[in-house]
Amino acid sequence: MAASGAALDVVTRKLPNILCAIMLVAGLALAFASSAWTGLGLHFAHAAAAFVLGYVIYLTGLFGAGDAKFYTACAAFFPIADMLGLFVTIIGAGFVLLLAWMVAKRTIRTPKGADDFAKLPYGVAIAAGSIGFALLKLP
């Protein structure tokens, strides 16, 4: 689902609410299935904290609203103890994306009136960071 969000962000510069909602429910359902109410609470706490953090970042103008919702949905797959690790991994992926974006902006010209496509598709960094962090957590 995260990869789908990244692809949609690249192609449309939008992260659909329905995708974020499905991811959020899936993350919380997985938490409940693996650790019952305790797991659900820990994952919900992470999603709630990510929502607040994403909203603050949105207010600064560094994130779009879709990015904040997508980050919240991805956070639901991890307990609150993983909040810093996930955030740092996403920021690292964002730095790599930014470097690639800067190179691409110098070589690829966007047509006038393509304002949305002049924006960095940060959903790619959120997805890459989330997937990378999940892979790091595998035994």
N, CA, C and O atoms as CSV, one atom per row, in Angstrom:
chain,resi,resn,atom,element,x,y,z
A,1,MET,N,N,0.822,-1.194,0.000
A,1,MET,CA,C,0.000,0.000,0.000
A,1,MET,C,C,0.867,1.260,0.000
A,1,MET,O,O,0.539,2.255,-0.646
A,2,ALA,N,N,1.976,1.199,0.734
A,2,ALA,CA,C,2.869,2.360,0.771
A,2,ALA,C,C,3.452,2.628,-0.613
A,2,ALA,O,O,3.551,3.780,-1.036
A,3,ALA,N,N,3.835,1.575,-1.310
A,3,ALA,CA,C,4.383,1.739,-2.660
A,3,ALA,C,C,3.329,2.329,-3.596
A,3,ALA,O,O,3.652,3.149,-4.456
A,4,SER,N,N,2.086,1.921,-3.434
A,4,SER,CA,C,0.997,2.478,-4.248
A,4,SER,C,C,0.840,3.969,-3.981
A,4,SER,O,O,0.638,4.757,-4.905
A,5,GLY,N,N,0.935,4.349,-2.710
A,5,GLY,CA,C,0.851,5.766,-2.358
A,5,GLY,C,C,1.985,6.563,-2.976
A,5,GLY,O,O,1.776,7.667,-3.480
A,6,ALA,N,N,3.194,5.997,-2.935
A,6,ALA,CA,C,4.343,6.678,-3.536
A,6,ALA,C,C,4.127,6.874,-5.035
A,6,ALA,O,O,4.375,7.954,-5.571
A,7,ALA,N,N,3.667,5.824,-5.702
A,7,ALA,CA,C,3.425,5.918,-7.149
A,7,ALA,C,C,2.354,6.951,-7.459
A,7,ALA,O,O,2.501,7.734,-8.397
A,8,LEU,N,N,1.276,6.960,-6.679
A,8,LEU,CA,C,0.221,7.952,-6.896
A,8,LEU,C,C,0.737,9.370,-6.664
A,8,LEU,O,O,0.361,10.297,-7.381
A,9,ASP,N,N,1.592,9.534,-5.668
A,9,ASP,CA,C,2.135,10.861,-5.390
A,9,ASP,C,C,3.005,11.346,-6.547
A,9,ASP,O,O,2.978,12.528,-6.891
A,10,VAL,N,N,3.768,10.448,-7.143
A,10,VAL,CA,C,4.606,10.827,-8.287
A,10,VAL,C,C,3.745,11.197,-9.486
A,10,VAL,O,O,3.989,12.208,-10.145
A,11,VAL,N,N,2.742,10.379,-9.767
A,11,VAL,CA,C,1.934,10.552,-10.980
A,11,VAL,C,C,0.903,11.669,-10.851
A,11,VAL,O,O,0.691,12.427,-11.797
A,12,THR,N,N,0.259,11.777,-9.683
A,12,THR,CA,C,-0.847,12.730,-9.535
A,12,THR,C,C,-0.585,13.850,-8.539
A,12,THR,O,O,-1.332,14.828,-8.502
A,13,ARG,N,N,0.461,13.723,-7.734
A,13,ARG,CA,C,0.777,14.632,-6.629
A,13,ARG,C,C,-0.365,14.673,-5.613
A,13,ARG,O,O,-0.606,15.691,-4.965
A,14,LYS,N,N,-1.050,13.553,-5.495
A,14,LYS,CA,C,-2.139,13.436,-4.528
A,14,LYS,C,C,-2.008,12.099,-3.800
A,14,LYS,O,O,-1.608,11.098,-4.394
A,15,LEU,N,N,-2.345,12.090,-2.526
A,15,LEU,CA,C,-2.397,10.875,-1.720
A,15,LEU,C,C,-3.847,10.748,-1.264
A,15,LEU,O,O,-4.268,11.451,-0.346
A,16,PRO,N,N,-4.616,9.858,-1.896
A,16,PRO,CA,C,-6.054,9.782,-1.636
A,16,PRO,C,C,-6.390,9.454,-0.178
A,16,PRO,O,O,-5.721,8.649,0.469
A,17,ASN,N,N,-7.433,10.096,0.309
A,17,ASN,CA,C,-7.902,9.845,1.669
A,17,ASN,C,C,-8.251,8.372,1.873
A,17,ASN,O,O,-7.980,7.813,2.935
A,18,ILE,N,N,-8.847,7.746,0.866
A,18,ILE,CA,C,-9.264,6.353,1.013
A,18,ILE,C,C,-8.056,5.442,1.196
A,18,ILE,O,O,-8.114,4.496,1.983
A,19,LEU,N,N,-6.973,5.706,0.491
A,19,LEU,CA,C,-5.761,4.905,0.664
A,19,LEU,C,C,-5.219,5.075,2.080
A,19,LEU,O,O,-4.855,4.094,2.730
A,20,CYS,N,N,-5.164,6.315,2.558
A,20,CYS,CA,C,-4.667,6.570,3.911
A,20,CYS,C,C,-5.567,5.904,4.955
A,20,CYS,O,O,-5.071,5.346,5.933
A,21,ALA,N,N,-6.876,5.960,4.752
A,21,ALA,CA,C,-7.813,5.336,5.695
A,21,ALA,C,C,-7.656,3.815,5.714
A,21,ALA,O,O,-7.659,3.198,6.779
A,22,ILE,N,N,-7.521,3.221,4.533
A,22,ILE,CA,C,-7.349,1.768,4.456
A,22,ILE,C,C,-6.040,1.355,5.113
A,22,ILE,O,O,-5.997,0.355,5.830
A,23,MET,N,N,-4.978,2.109,4.877
A,23,MET,CA,C,-3.694,1.801,5.500
A,23,MET,C,C,-3.763,1.928,7.020
A,23,MET,O,O,-3.227,1.087,7.743
A,24,LEU,N,N,-4.415,2.967,7.497
A,24,LEU,CA,C,-4.547,3.177,8.931
A,24,LEU,C,C,-5.283,2.004,9.573
A,24,LEU,O,O,-4.828,1.454,10.576
A,25,VAL,N,N,-6.409,1.627,9.000
A,25,VAL,CA,C,-7.192,0.506,9.536
A,25,VAL,C,C,-6.399,-0.794,9.443
A,25,VAL,O,O,-6.424,-1.598,10.375
A,26,ALA,N,N,-5.700,-1.008,8.339
A,26,ALA,CA,C,-4.903,-2.229,8.180
A,26,ALA,C,C,-3.785,-2.300,9.218
A,26,ALA,O,O,-3.548,-3.357,9.802
A,27,GLY,N,N,-3.101,-1.185,9.451
A,27,GLY,CA,C,-2.033,-1.158,10.449
A,27,GLY,C,C,-2.553,-1.449,11.846
A,27,GLY,O,O,-1.941,-2.206,12.598
A,28,LEU,N,N,-3.686,-0.847,12.191
A,28,LEU,CA,C,-4.265,-1.070,13.511
A,28,LEU,C,C,-4.833,-2.485,13.640
A,28,LEU,O,O,-4.740,-3.093,14.706
A,29,ALA,N,N,-5.409,-3.003,12.581
A,29,ALA,CA,C,-5.924,-4.383,12.603
A,29,ALA,C,C,-4.781,-5.380,12.756
A,29,ALA,O,O,-4.900,-6.356,13.497
A,30,LEU,N,N,-3.694,-5.138,12.068
A,30,LEU,CA,C,-2.519,-6.000,12.198
A,30,LEU,C,C,-1.969,-5.959,13.624
A,30,LEU,O,O,-1.578,-6.988,14.174
A,31,ALA,N,N,-1.941,-4.786,14.207
A,31,ALA,CA,C,-1.475,-4.643,15.593
A,31,ALA,C,C,-2.370,-5.424,16.544
A,31,ALA,O,O,-1.883,-6.107,17.445
A,32,PHE,N,N,-3.680,-5.322,16.340
A,32,PHE,CA,C,-4.617,-6.044,17.200
A,32,PHE,C,C,-4.477,-7.549,17.009
A,32,PHE,O,O,-4.514,-8.308,17.978
A,33,ALA,N,N,-4.317,-7.980,15.762
A,33,ALA,CA,C,-4.192,-9.408,15.473
A,33,ALA,C,C,-2.918,-9.996,16.082
A,33,ALA,O,O,-2.905,-11.157,16.490
A,34,SER,N,N,-1.860,-9.206,16.144
A,34,SER,CA,C,-0.588,-9.739,16.647
A,34,SER,C,C,-0.408,-9.558,18.152
A,34,SER,O,O,0.279,-10.356,18.791
A,35,SER,N,N,-1.013,-8.524,18.723
A,35,SER,CA,C,-0.768,-8.240,20.146
A,35,SER,C,C,-2.012,-7.824,20.918
A,35,SER,O,O,-1.897,-7.239,21.995
A,36,ALA,N,N,-3.175,-8.107,20.400
A,36,ALA,CA,C,-4.457,-7.804,21.063
A,36,ALA,C,C,-4.555,-6.311,21.422
A,36,ALA,O,O,-4.050,-5.456,20.693
A,37,TRP,N,N,-5.201,-6.015,22.534
A,37,TRP,CA,C,-5.496,-4.631,22.894
A,37,TRP,C,C,-4.240,-3.813,23.183
A,37,TRP,O,O,-4.183,-2.621,22.880
A,38,THR,N,N,-3.246,-4.456,23.766
A,38,THR,CA,C,-1.999,-3.736,24.060
A,38,THR,C,C,-1.349,-3.247,22.773
A,38,THR,O,O,-0.960,-2.084,22.665
A,39,GLY,N,N,-1.235,-4.144,21.801
A,39,GLY,CA,C,-0.657,-3.763,20.515
A,39,GLY,C,C,-1.459,-2.682,19.830
A,39,GLY,O,O,-0.903,-1.735,19.274
A,40,LEU,N,N,-2.771,-2.829,19.873
A,40,LEU,CA,C,-3.633,-1.816,19.262
A,40,LEU,C,C,-3.386,-0.459,19.900
A,40,LEU,O,O,-3.287,0.549,19.200
A,41,GLY,N,N,-3.286,-0.425,21.216
A,41,GLY,CA,C,-3.051,0.844,21.913
A,41,GLY,C,C,-1.713,1.466,21.557
A,41,GLY,O,O,-1.621,2.676,21.349
A,42,LEU,N,N,-0.673,0.642,21.487
A,42,LEU,CA,C,0.668,1.154,21.167
A,42,LEU,C,C,0.751,1.668,19.732
A,42,LEU,O,O,1.396,2.683,19.468
A,43,HIS,N,N,0.104,0.973,18.818
A,43,HIS,CA,C,0.105,1.405,17.415
A,43,HIS,C,C,-0.789,2.639,17.226
A,43,HIS,O,O,-0.464,3.546,16.461
A,44,PHE,N,N,-1.913,2.650,17.937
A,44,PHE,CA,C,-2.803,3.809,17.857
A,44,PHE,C,C,-2.102,5.049,18.412
A,44,PHE,O,O,-2.232,6.140,17.858
A,45,ALA,N,N,-1.359,4.878,19.509
A,45,ALA,CA,C,-0.625,6.002,20.094
A,45,ALA,C,C,0.388,6.556,19.090
A,45,ALA,O,O,0.561,7.770,18.983
A,46,HIS,N,N,1.054,5.665,18.358
A,46,HIS,CA,C,2.015,6.121,17.348
A,46,HIS,C,C,1.301,6.867,16.224
A,46,HIS,O,O,1.759,7.920,15.779
A,47,ALA,N,N,0.182,6.318,15.772
A,47,ALA,CA,C,-0.567,6.984,14.698
A,47,ALA,C,C,-1.051,8.361,15.165
A,47,ALA,O,O,-0.997,9.327,14.403
A,48,ALA,N,N,-1.519,8.454,16.400
A,48,ALA,CA,C,-2.005,9.737,16.924
A,48,ALA,C,C,-0.849,10.739,17.036
A,48,ALA,O,O,-0.999,11.902,16.660
A,49,ALA,N,N,0.293,10.294,17.547
A,49,ALA,CA,C,1.451,11.184,17.667
A,49,ALA,C,C,1.950,11.599,16.281
A,49,ALA,O,O,2.339,12.750,16.083
A,50,ALA,N,N,1.941,10.675,15.328
A,50,ALA,CA,C,2.363,10.987,13.958
A,50,ALA,C,C,1.407,11.993,13.320
A,50,ALA,O,O,1.830,12.864,12.560
A,51,PHE,N,N,0.123,11.869,13.631
A,51,PHE,CA,C,-0.850,12.826,13.107
A,51,PHE,C,C,-0.542,14.234,13.610
A,51,PHE,O,O,-0.558,15.194,12.839
A,52,VAL,N,N,-0.264,14.348,14.903
A,52,VAL,CA,C,0.056,15.649,15.484
A,52,VAL,C,C,1.352,16.192,14.872
A,52,VAL,O,O,1.412,17.353,14.469
A,53,LEU,N,N,2.377,15.354,14.804
A,53,LEU,CA,C,3.655,15.782,14.221
A,53,LEU,C,C,3.486,16.152,12.747
A,53,LEU,O,O,4.005,17.173,12.296
A,54,GLY,N,N,2.763,15.326,12.005
A,54,GLY,CA,C,2.515,15.614,10.589
A,54,GLY,C,C,1.742,16.910,10.396
A,54,GLY,O,O,2.000,17.668,9.460
A,55,TYR,N,N,0.792,17.156,11.293
A,55,TYR,CA,C,0.010,18.393,11.198
A,55,TYR,C,C,0.888,19.613,11.470
A,55,TYR,O,O,0.764,20.634,10.794
A,56,VAL,N,N,1.768,19.505,12.455
A,56,VAL,CA,C,2.683,20.609,12.754
A,56,VAL,C,C,3.605,20.859,11.556
A,56,VAL,O,O,3.841,22.007,11.178
A,57,ILE,N,N,4.121,19.783,10.963
A,57,ILE,CA,C,4.979,19.936,9.781
A,57,ILE,C,C,4.181,20.531,8.618
A,57,ILE,O,O,4.704,21.346,7.858
A,58,TYR,N,N,2.925,20.126,8.480
A,58,TYR,CA,C,2.045,20.691,7.453
A,58,TYR,C,C,1.872,22.199,7.671
A,58,TYR,O,O,1.907,22.976,6.717
A,59,LEU,N,N,1.688,22.604,8.928
A,59,LEU,CA,C,1.506,24.029,9.226
A,59,LEU,C,C,2.740,24.848,8.877
A,59,LEU,O,O,2.623,26.031,8.558
A,60,THR,N,N,3.919,24.241,8.930
A,60,THR,CA,C,5.143,24.948,8.557
A,60,THR,C,C,5.300,25.051,7.044
A,60,THR,O,O,6.114,25.833,6.552
A,61,GLY,N,N,4.522,24.263,6.309
A,61,GLY,CA,C,4.590,24.293,4.857
A,61,GLY,C,C,5.568,23.297,4.251
A,61,GLY,O,O,5.760,23.286,3.035
A,62,LEU,N,N,6.187,22.461,5.079
A,62,LEU,CA,C,7.139,21.483,4.562
A,62,LEU,C,C,6.465,20.221,4.034
A,62,LEU,O,O,7.028,19.518,3.194
A,63,PHE,N,N,5.282,19.941,4.516
A,63,PHE,CA,C,4.484,18.770,4.131
A,63,PHE,C,C,3.196,19.278,3.515
A,63,PHE,O,O,2.741,20.376,3.837
A,64,GLY,N,N,2.615,18.501,2.647
A,64,GLY,CA,C,1.247,18.757,2.228
A,64,GLY,C,C,0.317,18.025,3.186
A,64,GLY,O,O,0.771,17.202,3.980
A,65,ALA,N,N,-0.965,18.311,3.121
A,65,ALA,CA,C,-1.926,17.638,3.993
A,65,ALA,C,C,-1.959,16.140,3.711
A,65,ALA,O,O,-2.086,15.336,4.635
A,66,GLY,N,N,-1.846,15.765,2.446
A,66,GLY,CA,C,-1.820,14.345,2.092
A,66,GLY,C,C,-0.613,13.641,2.673
A,66,GLY,O,O,-0.706,12.488,3.093
A,67,ASP,N,N,0.529,14.330,2.701
A,67,ASP,CA,C,1.734,13.754,3.285
A,67,ASP,C,C,1.535,13.485,4.771
A,67,ASP,O,O,1.954,12.444,5.278
A,68,ALA,N,N,0.899,14.416,5.467
A,68,ALA,CA,C,0.646,14.246,6.902
A,68,ALA,C,C,-0.255,13.039,7.144
A,68,ALA,O,O,-0.013,12.255,8.062
A,69,LYS,N,N,-1.291,12.890,6.325
A,69,LYS,CA,C,-2.195,11.736,6.480
A,69,LYS,C,C,-1.482,10.438,6.123
A,69,LYS,O,O,-1.688,9.417,6.781
A,70,PHE,N,N,-0.663,10.466,5.109
A,70,PHE,CA,C,0.062,9.273,4.674
A,70,PHE,C,C,1.070,8.843,5.742
A,70,PHE,O,O,1.221,7.652,6.015
A,71,TYR,N,N,1.749,9.803,6.337
A,71,TYR,CA,C,2.687,9.517,7.430
A,71,TYR,C,C,1.938,8.888,8.608
A,71,TYR,O,O,2.420,7.928,9.208
A,72,THR,N,N,0.775,9.422,8.934
A,72,THR,CA,C,-0.054,8.866,10.003
A,72,THR,C,C,-0.427,7.421,9.703
A,72,THR,O,O,-0.341,6.558,10.576
A,73,ALA,N,N,-0.838,7.162,8.480
A,73,ALA,CA,C,-1.243,5.812,8.082
A,73,ALA,C,C,-0.068,4.848,8.159
A,73,ALA,O,O,-0.228,3.721,8.628
A,74,CYS,N,N,1.094,5.264,7.712
A,74,CYS,CA,C,2.281,4.405,7.786
A,74,CYS,C,C,2.679,4.147,9.232
A,74,CYS,O,O,3.108,3.044,9.571
A,75,ALA,N,N,2.542,5.150,10.082
A,75,ALA,CA,C,2.909,5.014,11.494
A,75,ALA,C,C,2.050,3.980,12.203
A,75,ALA,O,O,2.495,3.380,13.182
A,76,ALA,N,N,0.832,3.760,11.731
A,76,ALA,CA,C,-0.067,2.794,12.364
A,76,ALA,C,C,0.479,1.367,12.315
A,76,ALA,O,O,0.012,0.505,13.060
A,77,PHE,N,N,1.443,1.109,11.465
A,77,PHE,CA,C,2.026,-0.228,11.356
A,77,PHE,C,C,3.128,-0.478,12.389
A,77,PHE,O,O,3.664,-1.583,12.471
A,78,PHE,N,N,3.464,0.550,13.177
A,78,PHE,CA,C,4.556,0.431,14.139
A,78,PHE,C,C,4.101,0.920,15.510
A,78,PHE,O,O,3.294,1.846,15.595
A,79,PRO,N,N,4.607,0.312,16.584
A,79,PRO,CA,C,4.252,0.786,17.928
A,79,PRO,C,C,4.924,2.120,18.239
A,79,PRO,O,O,5.864,2.524,17.556
A,80,ILE,N,N,4.445,2.785,19.253
A,80,ILE,CA,C,4.951,4.109,19.619
A,80,ILE,C,C,6.451,4.088,19.923
A,80,ILE,O,O,7.132,5.094,19.724
A,81,ALA,N,N,6.966,2.970,20.397
A,81,ALA,CA,C,8.401,2.876,20.695
A,81,ALA,C,C,9.254,3.057,19.436
A,81,ALA,O,O,10.435,3.392,19.536
A,82,ASP,N,N,8.679,2.843,18.276
A,82,ASP,CA,C,9.395,2.980,17.004
A,82,ASP,C,C,9.243,4.354,16.367
A,82,ASP,O,O,9.681,4.567,15.237
A,83,MET,N,N,8.632,5.279,17.079
A,83,MET,CA,C,8.338,6.582,16.471
A,83,MET,C,C,9.603,7.301,16.003
A,83,MET,O,O,9.662,7.763,14.864
A,84,LEU,N,N,10.600,7.398,16.856
A,84,LEU,CA,C,11.826,8.111,16.478
A,84,LEU,C,C,12.534,7.404,15.319
A,84,LEU,O,O,12.986,8.052,14.375
A,85,GLY,N,N,12.625,6.087,15.394
A,85,GLY,CA,C,13.285,5.329,14.332
A,85,GLY,C,C,12.607,5.516,12.990
A,85,GLY,O,O,13.272,5.728,11.976
A,86,LEU,N,N,11.278,5.438,12.979
A,86,LEU,CA,C,10.536,5.626,11.730
A,86,LEU,C,C,10.722,7.044,11.206
A,86,LEU,O,O,10.953,7.244,10.014
A,87,PHE,N,N,10.621,8.022,12.091
A,87,PHE,CA,C,10.755,9.419,11.668
A,87,PHE,C,C,12.136,9.689,11.077
A,87,PHE,O,O,12.253,10.341,10.040
A,88,VAL,N,N,13.175,9.190,11.732
A,88,VAL,CA,C,14.541,9.400,11.240
A,88,VAL,C,C,14.738,8.704,9.893
A,88,VAL,O,O,15.390,9.250,9.003
A,89,THR,N,N,14.185,7.514,9.741
A,89,THR,CA,C,14.304,6.787,8.476
A,89,THR,C,C,13.590,7.541,7.354
A,89,THR,O,O,14.098,7.622,6.235
A,90,ILE,N,N,12.424,8.086,7.652
A,90,ILE,CA,C,11.681,8.860,6.652
A,90,ILE,C,C,12.439,10.142,6.296
A,90,ILE,O,O,12.502,10.520,5.126
A,91,ILE,N,N,13.005,10.801,7.287
A,91,ILE,CA,C,13.783,12.023,7.022
A,91,ILE,C,C,15.004,11.677,6.158
A,91,ILE,O,O,15.344,12.420,5.238
A,92,GLY,N,N,15.660,10.550,6.455
A,92,GLY,CA,C,16.806,10.114,5.638
A,92,GLY,C,C,16.397,9.853,4.205
A,92,GLY,O,O,17.086,10.267,3.272
A,93,ALA,N,N,15.272,9.164,4.024
A,93,ALA,CA,C,14.768,8.914,2.671
A,93,ALA,C,C,14.398,10.235,1.996
A,93,ALA,O,O,14.586,10.391,0.789
A,94,GLY,N,N,13.877,11.175,2.764
A,94,GLY,CA,C,13.532,12.483,2.223
A,94,GLY,C,C,14.758,13.247,1.758
A,94,GLY,O,O,14.708,13.959,0.755
A,95,PHE,N,N,15.866,13.102,2.488
A,95,PHE,CA,C,17.103,13.767,2.091
A,95,PHE,C,C,17.605,13.211,0.760
A,95,PHE,O,O,18.012,13.965,-0.124
A,96,VAL,N,N,17.573,11.885,0.626
A,96,VAL,CA,C,17.992,11.259,-0.635
A,96,VAL,C,C,17.061,11.702,-1.770
A,96,VAL,O,O,17.519,12.021,-2.868
A,97,LEU,N,N,15.758,11.720,-1.497
A,97,LEU,CA,C,14.793,12.171,-2.497
A,97,LEU,C,C,15.053,13.620,-2.887
A,97,LEU,O,O,14.985,13.967,-4.066
A,98,LEU,N,N,15.349,14.459,-1.914
A,98,LEU,CA,C,15.616,15.865,-2.196
A,98,LEU,C,C,16.839,16.034,-3.100
A,98,LEU,O,O,16.822,16.836,-4.034
A,99,LEU,N,N,17.892,15.279,-2.818
A,99,LEU,CA,C,19.084,15.353,-3.673
A,99,LEU,C,C,18.754,14.937,-5.109
A,99,LEU,O,O,19.149,15.605,-6.064
A,100,ALA,N,N,18.027,13.828,-5.247
A,100,ALA,CA,C,17.623,13.361,-6.581
A,100,ALA,C,C,16.720,14.393,-7.255
A,100,ALA,O,O,16.830,14.628,-8.459
A,101,TRP,N,N,15.834,15.003,-6.485
A,101,TRP,CA,C,14.905,16.004,-7.003
A,101,TRP,C,C,15.655,17.232,-7.512
A,101,TRP,O,O,15.314,17.793,-8.553
A,102,MET,N,N,16.675,17.641,-6.770
A,102,MET,CA,C,17.450,18.806,-7.183
A,102,MET,C,C,18.179,18.536,-8.501
A,102,MET,O,O,18.254,19.418,-9.357
A,103,VAL,N,N,18.708,17.347,-8.668
A,103,VAL,CA,C,19.370,16.981,-9.923
A,103,VAL,C,C,18.334,16.948,-11.055
A,103,VAL,O,O,18.571,17.474,-12.142
A,104,ALA,N,N,17.200,16.332,-10.786
A,104,ALA,CA,C,16.160,16.232,-11.819
A,104,ALA,C,C,15.644,17.605,-12.218
A,104,ALA,O,O,15.402,17.854,-13.399
A,105,LYS,N,N,15.473,18.500,-11.252
A,105,LYS,CA,C,14.973,19.849,-11.561
A,105,LYS,C,C,15.926,20.617,-12.469
A,105,LYS,O,O,15.495,21.469,-13.246
A,106,ARG,N,N,17.212,20.321,-12.373
A,106,ARG,CA,C,18.191,21.008,-13.216
A,106,ARG,C,C,18.205,20.444,-14.636
A,106,ARG,O,O,18.615,21.130,-15.572
A,107,THR,N,N,17.767,19.215,-14.797
A,107,THR,CA,C,17.845,18.580,-16.113
A,107,THR,C,C,16.492,18.455,-16.809
A,107,THR,O,O,16.439,18.375,-18.037
A,108,ILE,N,N,15.415,18.439,-16.055
A,108,ILE,CA,C,14.078,18.263,-16.632
A,108,ILE,C,C,13.280,19.535,-16.411
A,108,ILE,O,O,13.182,20.027,-15.287
A,109,ARG,N,N,12.725,20.050,-17.454
A,109,ARG,CA,C,11.904,21.255,-17.360
A,109,ARG,C,C,10.436,20.854,-17.319
A,109,ARG,O,O,9.987,20.012,-18.096
A,110,THR,N,N,9.692,21.476,-16.395
A,110,THR,CA,C,8.256,21.221,-16.345
A,110,THR,C,C,7.544,22.332,-17.111
A,110,THR,O,O,7.989,23.480,-17.097
A,111,PRO,N,N,6.444,21.997,-17.777
A,111,PRO,CA,C,5.729,23.020,-18.534
A,111,PRO,C,C,5.117,24.065,-17.599
A,111,PRO,O,O,4.811,23.783,-16.441
A,112,LYS,N,N,4.948,25.269,-18.126
A,112,LYS,CA,C,4.304,26.318,-17.334
A,112,LYS,C,C,2.885,25.876,-16.995
A,112,LYS,O,O,2.199,25.255,-17.808
A,113,GLY,N,N,2.462,26.206,-15.787
A,113,GLY,CA,C,1.129,25.823,-15.347
A,113,GLY,C,C,1.116,24.460,-14.662
A,113,GLY,O,O,0.055,23.998,-14.244
A,114,ALA,N,N,2.251,23.818,-14.540
A,114,ALA,CA,C,2.326,22.510,-13.882
A,114,ALA,C,C,2.790,22.695,-12.439
A,114,ALA,O,O,3.734,22.045,-11.990
A,115,ASP,N,N,2.111,23.591,-11.721
A,115,ASP,CA,C,2.533,23.950,-10.375
A,115,ASP,C,C,2.621,22.755,-9.440
A,115,ASP,O,O,3.581,22.641,-8.678
A,116,ASP,N,N,1.630,21.852,-9.483
A,116,ASP,CA,C,1.660,20.689,-8.601
A,116,ASP,C,C,2.884,19.822,-8.866
A,116,ASP,O,O,3.436,19.226,-7.942
A,117,PHE,N,N,3.304,19.751,-10.103
A,117,PHE,CA,C,4.437,18.896,-10.447
A,117,PHE,C,C,5.779,19.569,-10.187
A,117,PHE,O,O,6.833,18.966,-10.392
A,118,ALA,N,N,5.739,20.798,-9.743
A,118,ALA,CA,C,6.961,21.471,-9.326
A,118,ALA,C,C,7.266,21.145,-7.864
A,118,ALA,O,O,8.339,21.476,-7.359
A,119,LYS,N,N,6.309,20.491,-7.185
A,119,LYS,CA,C,6.456,20.157,-5.770
A,119,LYS,C,C,7.134,18.799,-5.607
A,119,LYS,O,O,6.955,17.896,-6.425
A,120,LEU,N,N,7.907,18.674,-4.548
A,120,LEU,CA,C,8.575,17.420,-4.208
A,120,LEU,C,C,7.531,16.401,-3.764
A,120,LEU,O,O,6.767,16.686,-2.842
A,121,PRO,N,N,7.471,15.224,-4.386
A,121,PRO,CA,C,6.489,14.204,-3.984
A,121,PRO,C,C,6.979,13.473,-2.730
A,121,PRO,O,O,7.533,12.377,-2.820
A,122,TYR,N,N,6.771,14.088,-1.556
A,122,TYR,CA,C,7.333,13.559,-0.318
A,122,TYR,C,C,6.699,12.226,0.093
A,122,TYR,O,O,7.228,11.530,0.960
A,123,GLY,N,N,5.581,11.875,-0.518
A,123,GLY,CA,C,4.994,10.557,-0.262
A,123,GLY,C,C,5.956,9.438,-0.623
A,123,GLY,O,O,5.892,8.352,-0.048
A,124,VAL,N,N,6.849,9.698,-1.575
A,124,VAL,CA,C,7.867,8.715,-1.957
A,124,VAL,C,C,8.814,8.473,-0.781
A,124,VAL,O,O,9.157,7.329,-0.484
A,125,ALA,N,N,9.234,9.545,-0.116
A,125,ALA,CA,C,10.126,9.406,1.031
A,125,ALA,C,C,9.418,8.734,2.202
A,125,ALA,O,O,10.019,7.924,2.908
A,126,ILE,N,N,8.153,9.060,2.412
A,126,ILE,CA,C,7.398,8.446,3.502
A,126,ILE,C,C,7.269,6.940,3.256
A,126,ILE,O,O,7.467,6.135,4.167
A,127,ALA,N,N,6.938,6.572,2.024
A,127,ALA,CA,C,6.811,5.149,1.689
A,127,ALA,C,C,8.154,4.439,1.783
A,127,ALA,O,O,8.247,3.372,2.390
A,128,ALA,N,N,9.190,5.015,1.193
A,128,ALA,CA,C,10.517,4.382,1.210
A,128,ALA,C,C,11.037,4.248,2.634
A,128,ALA,O,O,11.581,3.208,3.005
A,129,GLY,N,N,10.873,5.291,3.428
A,129,GLY,CA,C,11.310,5.237,4.817
A,129,GLY,C,C,10.544,4.206,5.620
A,129,GLY,O,O,11.129,3.490,6.434
A,130,SER,N,N,9.241,4.123,5.398
A,130,SER,CA,C,8.413,3.154,6.119
A,130,SER,C,C,8.755,1.725,5.726
A,130,SER,O,O,8.887,0.852,6.584
A,131,ILE,N,N,8.896,1.491,4.438
A,131,ILE,CA,C,9.245,0.146,3.966
A,131,ILE,C,C,10.654,-0.213,4.436
A,131,ILE,O,O,10.884,-1.331,4.898
A,132,GLY,N,N,11.588,0.713,4.324
A,132,GLY,CA,C,12.949,0.465,4.780
A,132,GLY,C,C,13.006,0.172,6.270
A,132,GLY,O,O,13.717,-0.735,6.703
A,133,PHE,N,N,12.261,0.937,7.050
A,133,PHE,CA,C,12.245,0.713,8.494
A,133,PHE,C,C,11.639,-0.648,8.829
A,133,PHE,O,O,12.131,-1.349,9.713
A,134,ALA,N,N,10.575,-1.020,8.124
A,134,ALA,CA,C,9.969,-2.338,8.348
A,134,ALA,C,C,10.955,-3.449,8.019
A,134,ALA,O,O,11.021,-4.454,8.727
A,135,LEU,N,N,11.718,-3.273,6.950
A,135,LEU,CA,C,12.718,-4.293,6.584
A,135,LEU,C,C,13.839,-4.365,7.624
A,135,LEU,O,O,14.364,-5.445,7.895
A,136,LEU,N,N,14.205,-3.229,8.202
A,136,LEU,CA,C,15.229,-3.234,9.245
A,136,LEU,C,C,14.756,-3.956,10.510
A,136,LEU,O,O,15.563,-4.510,11.257
A,137,LYS,N,N,13.441,-3.942,10.741
A,137,LYS,CA,C,12.879,-4.567,11.920
A,137,LYS,C,C,12.698,-6.076,11.778
A,137,LYS,O,O,12.431,-6.762,12.765
A,138,LEU,N,N,12.839,-6.599,10.560
A,138,LEU,CA,C,12.686,-8.048,10.366
A,138,LEU,C,C,13.797,-8.799,11.104
A,138,LEU,O,O,14.932,-8.327,11.169
A,139,PRO,N,N,13.466,-9.962,11.657
A,139,PRO,CA,C,14.496,-10.732,12.367
A,139,PRO,C,C,15.561,-11.291,11.453
A,139,PRO,O,O,16.485,-11.958,11.917
